[in-house]
Structure formats: structure tokens, C-alpha cells
Amino acid sequence: MLSKEDIQTKNLQIFEDESRILLQGNNYIDLLPHADLRDYISSYTVTFPRYEDQPDYYPIVPHIGGMLFVASEQTGMSATLYGTLQSRSNVDHITGLLVIIFFEPLGLYALTGINQDELASQNFPLVDLDPNLNKQVAEITENANTLYELMTSLDAVMLANMNKPCPPVLKVSTRNVINCLGNTTVKKVSADMNYSDRQLNRIFEKYIGVSIKSFLRLVRVANAFRLLEKSNGSLTFISETLGFYNLSHFIQDFKSLSDLTPQQYRNVMNDFYMEQETVLDKDS
């Protein structure tokens, strides 16, 4: 099994395709999946969570697709599947390696074939939903000796299992929503596809787990996370860019999903990135 040292910056030469590295720190690395998986998986995170200043859980913020958490426990590897999250959730204390697969909106259905309205905002042991996939993922995570081995093996398993088809209209409409940062309306999304709101809502709920309206909200807030982390734009500018009615609406929506105001989240992330820069300087 991987150790914390295997994902540290100074040891990343073991991962052959460095273009896949999105972000890295002293105790985590974020990576792109194989190119053929990018319609279904947005990223992998490999981490060893630290709890010196945190309570006994790992917090996860809302996401426009589901997530798969694979964690080391005293009894072995444990895999838990999360449906599309519309509010902040917590994962129980993790003592060692944690691998997270973040799915694109259509990824979880393509992997499981399960109606996503049955999974939304809930979590399930993967073994209860797909014992064979659970066994494969657990064995890969437990037996991988390098980051490269872990990623290529997970890619292979995901590619072999992403075979449940979704309606083409859904791929086009979700991509349109994401491209406009969620700054559109339910009526426009439906009209662009020549569907009624009701018809397209049924498709969204079955294959993604949320209504069109909720999906727009999740996309806007997901982009708010990104803009707060990566830009110095004012809260008013971010609010207007993402199509919120006003600043108050933006703050209310953001806090309802993350338990933090936008400014509190920005302060937390600024502290985080400053810490990572210090770590990277020490490792270089």
C-alpha cells in the first residue's frame, strides 16, 4: 500500500505522466483520469488526511457528480459511494490512505446503471451495490506500490465498467450548463433541447439525481468555489458572473451548501494555499 512519502512532491518522478497532476501538497495529490474517462470522472485525489486541527471527520462539499471514497481501515479497505451531494456532508475519521474518485454528472450512472434519484445525497457501501467492483477497487488500492500503478489500475477498472449508456440529450444539456457556469434558466435548457421542462427534469433526476434547477444551483456554487480559490474578484463580481440575483442570494446559497460564507471559504483557502507553498518550498 502507498505511504504518505509516495505522494510527496519530491517523489513524484514515479508518476510518469506529470501532465495529469492538477495540484499537490505534502499530504495529498489531485490527478486527472485517463483521457478516455474525462466525460465520466473529473479527478482523483490521493491523500493522507491530517487531523491535528480538525474534528473526527473528513468534510466534503457539494459536488455536481457523485464520489467514491476508498479508505484504509483496521479491517482493510472500505469503499463508500456518495450520490450527487446537495449539501455538505462528513466522512468518519480516516486513519490512513484515502482515495477519492470525483465523478462528472453522468459518471455515476455510467458506472452503476442505478437510477441516481435513489442515490442522491446518500451514501452506500460499494459492496452492497456492486460486490465485484468493490473487490477490484479494494485490491488495487491495497496492493499498489506506486502512484503510477494505483492510477493506471484504477483507470483500467473504471474504463471496463463505464458502459451503461445515458441519453445523448443529457450529455449535451449538462455540457451546455457547465460551459455557461450555470448562468441560465430551466426553460432555456429545456428549449435548447426541444424538450418540455417536465420531460427533461425526469431525465436529469434519473441519470444525475437532481432536477435541472438544482443542477444549475450546484454548477453555480461549484464555480464559486473555483473563483474564490483562484481569483481575487470581489464577491459582488463573482455573484454577478454566476447569475445570482444579488449578493445576498449568493451568500445565502453558498452558505446553505458549504456551511461557510464565501468570504470565510476564501479565507480558509488562502491559508491552505499559503501552507502548501511553504511545504513545496521546503521540498524543493
BALOBA-1460 file (C-alpha; in Angstrom, 3 decimals):
// residues 284
<rec num="1" residu="m" x="0.000" y="0.000" z="0.000"/>
<rec num="2" residu="l" x="1.116" y="3.558" z="-0.668"/>
<rec num="3" residu="s" x="2.613" y="5.609" z="2.136"/>
<rec num="4" residu="k" x="2.468" y="9.354" z="2.638"/>
<rec num="5" residu="e" x="6.016" y="9.638" z="1.290"/>
<rec num="6" residu="d" x="4.926" y="8.109" z="-2.043"/>
<rec num="7" residu="i" x="2.741" y="11.133" z="-2.889"/>
<rec num="8" residu="q" x="5.041" y="13.895" z="-1.672"/>
<rec num="9" residu="t" x="6.375" y="16.367" z="-4.214"/>
<rec num="10" residu="k" x="9.958" y="15.144" z="-4.063"/>
<rec num="11" residu="n" x="8.852" y="11.617" z="-5.049"/>
<rec num="12" residu="l" x="6.564" y="12.478" z="-7.966"/>
<rec num="13" residu="q" x="9.041" y="11.248" z="-10.565"/>
<rec num="14" residu="i" x="7.453" y="7.832" z="-10.000"/>
<rec num="15" residu="f" x="4.318" y="9.161" z="-11.715"/>
<rec num="16" residu="e" x="5.233" y="9.081" z="-15.402"/>
<rec num="17" residu="d" x="2.555" y="11.364" z="-16.874"/>
<rec num="18" residu="e" x="3.090" y="14.601" z="-14.956"/>
<rec num="19" residu="s" x="0.597" y="16.465" z="-17.190"/>
<rec num="20" residu="r" x="-2.128" y="14.680" z="-15.230"/>
<rec num="21" residu="i" x="-1.110" y="16.324" z="-11.941"/>
<rec num="22" residu="l" x="-3.597" y="19.091" z="-11.038"/>
<rec num="23" residu="l" x="-2.469" y="20.067" z="-7.550"/>
<rec num="24" residu="q" x="-0.122" y="18.661" z="-4.952"/>
<rec num="25" residu="g" x="0.876" y="19.226" z="-1.368"/>
<rec num="26" residu="n" x="2.718" y="17.446" z="1.384"/>
<rec num="27" residu="n" x="-0.106" y="15.037" z="2.183"/>
<rec num="28" residu="y" x="-2.234" y="14.922" z="-0.979"/>
<rec num="29" residu="i" x="-2.211" y="14.946" z="-4.781"/>
<rec num="30" residu="d" x="-5.052" y="15.660" z="-7.254"/>
<rec num="31" residu="l" x="-4.867" y="14.000" z="-10.668"/>
<rec num="32" residu="l" x="-6.770" y="13.889" z="-13.946"/>
<rec num="33" residu="p" x="-8.094" y="10.494" z="-15.051"/>
<rec num="34" residu="h" x="-7.149" y="8.816" z="-18.324"/>
<rec num="35" residu="a" x="-8.266" y="10.931" z="-21.305"/>
<rec num="36" residu="d" x="-10.957" y="8.379" z="-22.260"/>
<rec num="37" residu="l" x="-12.563" y="8.755" z="-18.821"/>
<rec num="38" residu="r" x="-12.896" y="12.532" z="-18.687"/>
<rec num="39" residu="d" x="-16.561" y="12.556" z="-19.677"/>
<rec num="40" residu="y" x="-17.190" y="10.450" z="-16.571"/>
<rec num="41" residu="i" x="-14.531" y="11.271" z="-13.959"/>
<rec num="42" residu="s" x="-13.338" y="14.785" z="-13.138"/>
<rec num="43" residu="s" x="-10.383" y="13.875" z="-10.895"/>
<rec num="44" residu="y" x="-8.755" y="11.501" z="-8.448"/>
<rec num="45" residu="t" x="-7.483" y="12.619" z="-5.049"/>
<rec num="46" residu="v" x="-4.950" y="10.550" z="-3.120"/>
<rec num="47" residu="t" x="-4.427" y="11.835" z="0.393"/>
<rec num="48" residu="f" x="-3.481" y="11.111" z="3.978"/>
<rec num="49" residu="p" x="-5.837" y="13.448" z="5.904"/>
<rec num="50" residu="r" x="-4.411" y="15.352" z="8.858"/>
<rec num="51" residu="y" x="-6.464" y="15.828" z="11.983"/>
<rec num="52" residu="e" x="-4.295" y="17.909" z="14.283"/>
<rec num="53" residu="d" x="-6.666" y="20.883" z="13.988"/>
<rec num="54" residu="q" x="-9.792" y="19.104" z="12.755"/>
<rec num="55" residu="p" x="-12.657" y="17.181" z="14.389"/>
<rec num="56" residu="d" x="-13.096" y="13.440" z="13.925"/>
<rec num="57" residu="y" x="-14.388" y="13.597" z="10.345"/>
<rec num="58" residu="y" x="-13.378" y="14.484" z="6.795"/>
<rec num="59" residu="p" x="-15.660" y="17.238" z="5.407"/>
<rec num="60" residu="i" x="-16.898" y="17.055" z="1.808"/>
<rec num="61" residu="v" x="-18.612" y="19.910" z="-0.011"/>
<rec num="62" residu="p" x="-21.431" y="19.565" z="-2.586"/>
<rec num="63" residu="h" x="-20.438" y="18.210" z="-5.976"/>
<rec num="64" residu="i" x="-22.221" y="18.026" z="-9.338"/>
<rec num="65" residu="g" x="-21.446" y="14.311" z="-9.653"/>
<rec num="66" residu="g" x="-21.121" y="11.500" z="-7.144"/>
<rec num="67" residu="m" x="-17.972" y="10.404" z="-5.346"/>
<rec num="68" residu="l" x="-16.312" y="7.147" z="-4.396"/>
<rec num="69" residu="f" x="-14.292" y="7.137" z="-1.168"/>
<rec num="70" residu="v" x="-11.817" y="4.289" z="-0.677"/>
<rec num="71" residu="a" x="-10.201" y="4.382" z="2.767"/>
<rec num="72" residu="s" x="-7.828" y="2.183" z="4.735"/>
<rec num="73" residu="e" x="-9.242" y="0.855" z="7.991"/>
<rec num="74" residu="q" x="-8.042" y="-1.629" z="10.582"/>
<rec num="75" residu="t" x="-10.083" y="-4.371" z="8.886"/>
<rec num="76" residu="g" x="-8.865" y="-3.499" z="5.369"/>
<rec num="77" residu="m" x="-10.041" y="-1.193" z="2.616"/>
<rec num="78" residu="s" x="-13.544" y="0.274" z="2.784"/>
<rec num="79" residu="a" x="-15.273" y="1.743" z="-0.299"/>
<rec num="80" residu="t" x="-18.274" y="4.079" z="0.069"/>
<rec num="81" residu="l" x="-20.278" y="5.527" z="-2.810"/>
<rec num="82" residu="y" x="-21.842" y="9.004" z="-2.483"/>
<rec num="83" residu="g" x="-24.625" y="10.162" z="-4.771"/>
<rec num="84" residu="t" x="-24.793" y="13.750" z="-6.024"/>
<rec num="85" residu="l" x="-24.485" y="15.926" z="-2.914"/>
<rec num="86" residu="q" x="-26.679" y="18.996" z="-2.471"/>
<rec num="87" residu="s" x="-25.322" y="19.898" z="0.953"/>
<rec num="88" residu="r" x="-22.141" y="19.482" z="2.943"/>
<rec num="89" residu="s" x="-21.512" y="16.029" z="4.376"/>
<rec num="90" residu="n" x="-18.887" y="14.405" z="6.593"/>
<rec num="91" residu="v" x="-16.915" y="11.183" z="6.348"/>
<rec num="92" residu="d" x="-15.974" y="9.455" z="9.594"/>
<rec num="93" residu="h" x="-12.398" y="9.737" z="10.849"/>
<rec num="94" residu="i" x="-9.867" y="8.185" z="8.447"/>
<rec num="95" residu="t" x="-6.599" y="6.925" z="9.883"/>
<rec num="96" residu="g" x="-4.539" y="6.331" z="6.744"/>
<rec num="97" residu="l" x="-4.734" y="6.353" z="2.966"/>
<rec num="98" residu="l" x="-7.828" y="7.895" z="1.345"/>
<rec num="99" residu="v" x="-8.513" y="7.728" z="-2.407"/>
<rec num="100" residu="i" x="-11.427" y="9.800" z="-3.736"/>
<rec num="101" residu="i" x="-12.864" y="9.472" z="-7.231"/>
<rec num="102" residu="f" x="-14.878" y="12.564" z="-8.209"/>
<rec num="103" residu="f" x="-17.400" y="11.784" z="-10.952"/>
<rec num="104" residu="e" x="-18.716" y="14.037" z="-13.690"/>
<rec num="105" residu="p" x="-22.544" y="14.397" z="-13.753"/>
<rec num="106" residu="l" x="-23.059" y="11.299" z="-15.944"/>
<rec num="107" residu="g" x="-20.273" y="9.218" z="-14.440"/>
<rec num="108" residu="l" x="-22.042" y="7.538" z="-11.564"/>
<rec num="109" residu="y" x="-24.897" y="6.267" z="-13.711"/>
<rec num="110" residu="a" x="-22.455" y="5.084" z="-16.388"/>
<rec num="111" residu="l" x="-20.599" y="3.137" z="-13.688"/>
<rec num="112" residu="t" x="-23.532" y="1.666" z="-11.746"/>
<rec num="113" residu="g" x="-26.597" y="1.743" z="-14.003"/>
<rec num="114" residu="i" x="-28.627" y="2.696" z="-10.918"/>
<rec num="115" residu="n" x="-31.288" y="5.415" z="-11.056"/>
<rec num="116" residu="q" x="-29.475" y="8.329" z="-9.462"/>
<rec num="117" residu="d" x="-32.534" y="9.699" z="-7.664"/>
<rec num="118" residu="e" x="-32.123" y="6.638" z="-5.423"/>
<rec num="119" residu="l" x="-28.540" y="7.658" z="-4.537"/>
<rec num="120" residu="a" x="-28.693" y="11.472" z="-4.393"/>
<rec num="121" residu="s" x="-27.474" y="12.992" z="-1.099"/>
<rec num="122" residu="q" x="-26.981" y="9.498" z="0.327"/>
<rec num="123" residu="n" x="-24.075" y="7.113" z="0.750"/>
<rec num="124" residu="f" x="-23.835" y="3.343" z="0.457"/>
<rec num="125" residu="p" x="-21.127" y="0.714" z="0.980"/>
<rec num="126" residu="l" x="-19.965" y="-0.152" z="-2.533"/>
<rec num="127" residu="v" x="-20.054" y="-3.843" z="-1.622"/>
<rec num="128" residu="d" x="-23.857" y="-3.620" z="-1.280"/>
<rec num="129" residu="l" x="-24.249" y="-2.164" z="-4.771"/>
<rec num="130" residu="d" x="-21.540" y="-3.977" z="-6.737"/>
<rec num="131" residu="p" x="-19.528" y="-6.638" z="-4.833"/>
<rec num="132" residu="n" x="-17.235" y="-7.366" z="-7.792"/>
<rec num="133" residu="l" x="-16.332" y="-3.704" z="-8.359"/>
<rec num="134" residu="n" x="-15.815" y="-3.277" z="-4.617"/>
<rec num="135" residu="k" x="-13.363" y="-6.192" z="-4.586"/>
<rec num="136" residu="q" x="-11.426" y="-4.827" z="-7.567"/>
<rec num="137" residu="v" x="-11.140" y="-1.298" z="-6.165"/>
<rec num="138" residu="a" x="-10.161" y="-2.512" z="-2.684"/>
<rec num="139" residu="e" x="-7.471" y="-4.863" z="-4.041"/>
<rec num="140" residu="i" x="-5.996" y="-2.188" z="-6.320"/>
<rec num="141" residu="t" x="-5.822" y="0.402" z="-3.538"/>
<rec num="142" residu="e" x="-4.403" y="-2.032" z="-1.012"/>
<rec num="143" residu="n" x="-1.795" y="-3.612" z="-3.289"/>
<rec num="144" residu="a" x="-0.493" y="-0.680" z="-5.346"/>
<rec num="145" residu="n" x="3.134" y="0.114" z="-4.539"/>
<rec num="146" residu="t" x="3.474" y="3.312" z="-6.601"/>
<rec num="147" residu="l" x="1.207" y="6.189" z="-7.526"/>
<rec num="148" residu="y" x="1.562" y="5.251" z="-11.195"/>
<rec num="149" residu="e" x="0.441" y="1.683" z="-10.501"/>
<rec num="150" residu="l" x="-2.539" y="2.908" z="-8.477"/>
<rec num="151" residu="m" x="-3.716" y="5.368" z="-11.151"/>
<rec num="152" residu="t" x="-3.281" y="3.087" z="-14.158"/>
<rec num="153" residu="s" x="-5.067" y="0.222" z="-12.374"/>
<rec num="154" residu="l" x="-7.980" y="2.434" z="-11.307"/>
<rec num="155" residu="d" x="-8.210" y="3.833" z="-14.835"/>
<rec num="156" residu="a" x="-8.427" y="0.305" z="-16.253"/>
<rec num="157" residu="v" x="-11.180" y="-0.763" z="-13.861"/>
<rec num="158" residu="m" x="-13.193" y="2.409" z="-14.436"/>
<rec num="159" residu="l" x="-12.844" y="2.103" z="-18.234"/>
<rec num="160" residu="a" x="-14.047" y="-1.502" z="-18.088"/>
<rec num="161" residu="n" x="-17.113" y="-0.609" z="-16.011"/>
<rec num="162" residu="m" x="-18.224" y="2.741" z="-17.546"/>
<rec num="163" residu="n" x="-20.556" y="1.027" z="-20.006"/>
<rec num="164" residu="k" x="-24.127" y="1.998" z="-19.030"/>
<rec num="165" residu="p" x="-25.418" y="4.397" z="-21.703"/>
<rec num="166" residu="c" x="-27.095" y="7.724" z="-20.954"/>
<rec num="167" residu="p" x="-29.381" y="9.670" z="-23.325"/>
<rec num="168" residu="p" x="-27.386" y="11.917" z="-25.718"/>
<rec num="169" residu="v" x="-29.631" y="14.866" z="-24.781"/>
<rec num="170" residu="l" x="-28.286" y="14.707" z="-21.251"/>
<rec num="171" residu="k" x="-24.640" y="14.884" z="-22.294"/>
<rec num="172" residu="v" x="-25.338" y="17.946" z="-24.462"/>
<rec num="173" residu="s" x="-27.522" y="19.759" z="-21.925"/>
<rec num="174" residu="t" x="-25.185" y="19.223" z="-18.960"/>
<rec num="175" residu="r" x="-22.205" y="20.369" z="-21.018"/>
<rec num="176" residu="n" x="-24.115" y="23.499" z="-22.067"/>
<rec num="177" residu="v" x="-24.938" y="24.281" z="-18.431"/>
<rec num="178" residu="i" x="-21.343" y="23.775" z="-17.304"/>
<rec num="179" residu="n" x="-19.981" y="25.888" z="-20.167"/>
<rec num="180" residu="c" x="-22.169" y="28.839" z="-19.150"/>
<rec num="181" residu="l" x="-21.213" y="28.380" z="-15.456"/>
<rec num="182" residu="g" x="-24.804" y="27.522" z="-14.579"/>
<rec num="183" residu="n" x="-25.879" y="31.050" z="-15.525"/>
<rec num="184" residu="t" x="-29.027" y="30.088" z="-17.446"/>
<rec num="185" residu="t" x="-32.632" y="29.058" z="-16.790"/>
<rec num="186" residu="v" x="-34.564" y="25.803" z="-16.702"/>
<rec num="187" residu="k" x="-36.728" y="26.972" z="-19.591"/>
<rec num="188" residu="k" x="-33.714" y="27.770" z="-21.787"/>
<rec num="189" residu="v" x="-32.015" y="24.445" z="-21.035"/>
<rec num="190" residu="s" x="-35.216" y="22.577" z="-21.993"/>
<rec num="191" residu="a" x="-35.971" y="24.724" z="-25.049"/>
<rec num="192" residu="d" x="-32.432" y="24.286" z="-26.423"/>
<rec num="193" residu="m" x="-33.019" y="20.525" z="-26.389"/>
<rec num="194" residu="n" x="-36.606" y="20.736" z="-27.733"/>
<rec num="195" residu="y" x="-37.904" y="19.097" z="-24.556"/>
<rec num="196" residu="s" x="-40.521" y="20.230" z="-22.089"/>
<rec num="197" residu="d" x="-39.275" y="21.168" z="-18.610"/>
<rec num="198" residu="r" x="-41.089" y="18.149" z="-17.202"/>
<rec num="199" residu="q" x="-39.605" y="15.681" z="-19.695"/>
<rec num="200" residu="l" x="-36.038" y="16.895" z="-19.223"/>
<rec num="201" residu="n" x="-36.417" y="17.063" z="-15.452"/>
<rec num="202" residu="r" x="-37.308" y="13.375" z="-15.382"/>
<rec num="203" residu="i" x="-34.135" y="12.586" z="-17.319"/>
<rec num="204" residu="f" x="-31.957" y="14.723" z="-15.027"/>
<rec num="205" residu="e" x="-33.416" y="13.114" z="-11.918"/>
<rec num="206" residu="k" x="-32.958" y="9.577" z="-13.245"/>
<rec num="207" residu="y" x="-29.407" y="9.929" z="-14.573"/>
<rec num="208" residu="i" x="-27.922" y="12.641" z="-12.304"/>
<rec num="209" residu="g" x="-30.174" y="12.503" z="-9.240"/>
<rec num="210" residu="v" x="-31.287" y="16.152" z="-9.152"/>
<rec num="211" residu="s" x="-33.684" y="18.438" z="-11.006"/>
<rec num="212" residu="i" x="-32.459" y="20.875" z="-13.651"/>
<rec num="213" residu="k" x="-32.959" y="23.750" z="-11.204"/>
<rec num="214" residu="s" x="-30.859" y="22.031" z="-8.531"/>
<rec num="215" residu="f" x="-28.200" y="21.170" z="-11.100"/>
<rec num="216" residu="l" x="-27.927" y="24.829" z="-12.140"/>
<rec num="217" residu="r" x="-27.501" y="25.791" z="-8.490"/>
<rec num="218" residu="l" x="-24.809" y="23.159" z="-7.918"/>
<rec num="219" residu="v" x="-22.886" y="24.260" z="-11.012"/>
<rec num="220" residu="r" x="-23.004" y="27.924" z="-9.960"/>
<rec num="221" residu="v" x="-21.790" y="27.151" z="-6.445"/>
<rec num="222" residu="a" x="-19.095" y="24.757" z="-7.739"/>
<rec num="223" residu="n" x="-17.797" y="27.600" z="-9.903"/>
<rec num="224" residu="a" x="-17.989" y="29.921" z="-6.919"/>
<rec num="225" residu="f" x="-15.628" y="27.562" z="-5.057"/>
<rec num="226" residu="r" x="-13.208" y="27.755" z="-8.002"/>
<rec num="227" residu="l" x="-13.402" y="31.543" z="-8.386"/>
<rec num="228" residu="l" x="-12.962" y="32.130" z="-4.663"/>
<rec num="229" residu="e" x="-9.874" y="29.908" z="-4.670"/>
<rec num="230" residu="k" x="-8.249" y="31.097" z="-7.896"/>
<rec num="231" residu="s" x="-9.206" y="34.764" z="-8.360"/>
<rec num="232" residu="n" x="-9.167" y="37.999" z="-6.418"/>
<rec num="233" residu="g" x="-12.516" y="39.151" z="-7.796"/>
<rec num="234" residu="s" x="-14.935" y="40.792" z="-5.391"/>
<rec num="235" residu="l" x="-17.868" y="38.812" z="-4.026"/>
<rec num="236" residu="t" x="-20.194" y="41.099" z="-5.984"/>
<rec num="237" residu="f" x="-18.321" y="40.367" z="-9.237"/>
<rec num="238" residu="i" x="-18.427" y="36.589" z="-8.598"/>
<rec num="239" residu="s" x="-22.120" y="36.776" z="-7.726"/>
<rec num="240" residu="e" x="-22.948" y="38.643" z="-10.947"/>
<rec num="241" residu="t" x="-20.716" y="36.396" z="-13.086"/>
<rec num="242" residu="l" x="-22.563" y="33.305" z="-11.867"/>
<rec num="243" residu="g" x="-26.042" y="34.754" z="-12.316"/>
<rec num="244" residu="f" x="-27.193" y="35.101" z="-8.728"/>
<rec num="245" residu="y" x="-29.989" y="37.611" z="-8.179"/>
<rec num="246" residu="n" x="-27.855" y="39.698" z="-5.839"/>
<rec num="247" residu="l" x="-25.007" y="39.388" z="-3.353"/>
<rec num="248" residu="s" x="-27.338" y="38.365" z="-0.533"/>
<rec num="249" residu="h" x="-28.723" y="35.493" z="-2.642"/>
<rec num="250" residu="f" x="-25.175" y="34.348" z="-3.476"/>
<rec num="251" residu="i" x="-24.098" y="34.351" z="0.181"/>
<rec num="252" residu="q" x="-27.256" y="32.528" z="1.265"/>
<rec num="253" residu="d" x="-26.958" y="29.840" z="-1.425"/>
<rec num="254" residu="f" x="-23.253" y="29.356" z="-0.828"/>
<rec num="255" residu="k" x="-23.632" y="29.031" z="2.931"/>
<rec num="256" residu="s" x="-26.554" y="26.611" z="2.645"/>
<rec num="257" residu="l" x="-24.318" y="24.252" z="0.659"/>
<rec num="258" residu="s" x="-20.959" y="24.678" z="2.388"/>
<rec num="259" residu="d" x="-21.742" y="25.870" z="5.943"/>
<rec num="260" residu="l" x="-19.429" y="28.839" z="5.287"/>
<rec num="261" residu="t" x="-19.954" y="32.273" z="3.800"/>
<rec num="262" residu="p" x="-17.992" y="32.952" z="0.593"/>
<rec num="263" residu="q" x="-15.562" y="35.196" z="2.478"/>
<rec num="264" residu="q" x="-14.999" y="32.581" z="5.184"/>
<rec num="265" residu="y" x="-14.309" y="29.982" z="2.481"/>
<rec num="266" residu="r" x="-11.866" y="32.325" z="0.715"/>
<rec num="267" residu="n" x="-10.017" y="32.961" z="3.997"/>
<rec num="268" residu="v" x="-9.749" y="29.235" z="4.675"/>
<rec num="269" residu="m" x="-8.436" y="28.518" z="1.157"/>
<rec num="270" residu="n" x="-5.917" y="31.393" z="1.299"/>
<rec num="271" residu="d" x="-4.485" y="29.909" z="4.498"/>
<rec num="272" residu="f" x="-4.446" y="26.475" z="2.836"/>
<rec num="273" residu="y" x="-2.531" y="27.607" z="-0.261"/>
<rec num="274" residu="m" x="-0.042" y="29.611" z="1.802"/>
<rec num="275" residu="e" x="0.626" y="26.474" z="3.829"/>
<rec num="276" residu="q" x="1.106" y="24.373" z="0.674"/>
<rec num="277" residu="e" x="3.520" y="26.917" z="-0.820"/>
<rec num="278" residu="t" x="5.571" y="26.723" z="2.361"/>
<rec num="279" residu="v" x="5.580" y="22.927" z="2.110"/>
<rec num="280" residu="l" x="6.616" y="22.980" z="-1.553"/>
<rec num="281" residu="d" x="9.429" y="25.447" z="-0.829"/>
<rec num="282" residu="k" x="10.764" y="23.115" z="1.838"/>
<rec num="283" residu="d" x="10.596" y="20.117" z="-0.512"/>
<rec num="284" residu="s" x="12.306" y="21.831" z="-3.478"/>
